[in-house]
Amino acid sequence: MEAVQEQDIDTLSSLEERITRAVQAITTLRSENQELKERLSATESELNSTRTARDEARGTCDEFRKENGGLESRLKEAQQELEGLRGERKQVKARIEKLLGQLDLISAT
């Protein structure tokens, strides 16, 4: 009878020990799960922040592209105007030289 009682006590102790380990494992897993949830939340928040920054950067880039296109257009216009003015300057210079030549002829006679 005493052997049966000892065996029951050992079985009970073994069961108690297994339950204690299971509780500890569950507690550890819950703690790890909570930590992972917090890390996931922080990572999702960082991801959203990064996406927002990316979208803002894209918007700024689009604005710069539009502005750059406008500036390129204005630059082409300015270059064309400059070429026109250079042509006019050559014409004026030639006419002035012609007039000076005529004045020289008048002065010589």
Buried (B, 14 or more C-beta within 10 A) or exposed (E): EEEEEEEEEEEEEEEEEEEEEEEEEEEEEEEEEEEEEEEEEEEEEEEEEEEEEEEEEEEEEEEEEEEEEEEEEEEEEEEEEEEEEEEEEEEEEEEEEEEEEEEEEEEEE
